[in-house]
């Protein structure tokens, strides 16, 4: 789905104009490249650490992963730019 359409959908959900049906995807990607970036082994491991430790800051996540805060911040920003989050997902 083109990025502009994804934005429109997310904003529509946020405003309450659109309520996703049970079969609608909760995440979407603008390209296969976005999908590969988000689902890399390293990023999936990072998501697992986040799930298990529930860090309250980039610093605590850095401590848990052994990565530098700036690196984590860039990774998380890239991931968030690739993901489409629906309301309540």
C-alpha positions as CSV (number, residue, x, y, z in Angstrom):
1,X,0.0,0.0,0.0
2,X,1.4,3.4,-0.8
3,X,2.6,5.4,2.2
4,X,0.1,8.2,1.7
5,X,-2.8,5.6,1.8
6,X,-1.3,4.1,5.0
7,X,-1.2,7.6,6.6
8,X,-4.8,8.3,5.5
9,X,-5.9,5.0,7.0
10,X,-4.0,5.5,10.3
11,X,-5.4,9.1,10.7
12,X,-8.9,7.8,9.9
13,X,-8.6,5.2,12.6
14,X,-7.2,7.7,15.1
15,X,-10.1,10.1,14.5
16,X,-12.6,7.3,14.9
17,X,-13.8,7.6,11.3
18,X,-12.8,4.0,10.5
19,X,-13.0,1.0,12.7
20,X,-10.9,-1.9,11.4
21,X,-12.8,-5.1,10.9
22,X,-11.5,-8.3,12.4
23,X,-10.0,-9.5,9.2
24,X,-8.1,-6.3,8.4
25,X,-4.4,-6.3,8.8
26,X,-3.0,-4.7,12.0
27,X,0.4,-3.9,10.4
28,X,1.3,-3.0,6.8
29,X,4.3,-2.2,4.8
30,X,4.9,0.2,2.0
31,X,7.4,-2.1,0.3
32,X,9.1,-5.4,0.6
33,X,12.2,-3.5,1.6
34,X,10.3,-2.1,4.6
35,X,9.2,-5.6,5.5
36,X,12.7,-7.0,5.4
37,X,14.1,-4.1,7.5
38,X,11.5,-4.6,10.2
39,X,11.6,-8.4,10.3
40,X,15.4,-8.9,10.3
41,X,16.8,-11.3,12.8
42,X,18.3,-8.5,14.8
43,X,15.1,-6.5,14.9
44,X,13.0,-9.5,15.9
45,X,15.5,-10.2,18.7
46,X,15.2,-6.5,19.8
47,X,11.4,-6.7,19.8
48,X,11.7,-9.9,22.0
49,X,13.9,-8.0,24.5
50,X,11.4,-5.1,24.6
51,X,8.6,-7.6,25.2
52,X,10.4,-9.4,27.9
53,X,12.0,-6.4,29.8
54,X,9.5,-3.6,29.1
55,X,12.2,-1.0,29.3
56,X,11.1,2.5,30.4
57,X,13.8,4.3,28.4
58,X,16.3,4.0,25.5
59,X,19.0,3.9,28.1
60,X,17.5,0.9,29.9
61,X,17.0,-0.8,26.6
62,X,20.6,-0.1,25.7
63,X,21.7,-1.7,29.0
64,X,19.5,-4.8,28.3
65,X,20.8,-5.2,24.7
66,X,24.4,-4.0,25.0
67,X,23.7,-1.6,22.1
68,X,24.3,2.2,22.1
69,X,21.3,4.4,22.7
70,X,21.8,6.4,19.5
71,X,21.8,3.1,17.5
72,X,18.7,1.9,19.2
73,X,16.9,5.2,18.7
74,X,17.6,5.1,14.9
75,X,16.6,1.4,14.7
76,X,13.3,2.1,16.5
77,X,12.6,5.2,14.4
78,X,13.2,3.2,11.2
79,X,10.9,0.4,12.5
80,X,8.2,2.8,13.5
81,X,8.3,4.5,10.1
82,X,7.8,1.1,8.4
83,X,5.0,-0.1,10.5
84,X,1.3,0.7,10.2
85,X,-0.3,0.5,13.6
86,X,-4.0,0.3,13.8
87,X,-5.9,1.6,16.8
88,X,-5.6,-0.8,19.7
89,X,-2.9,-2.9,18.1
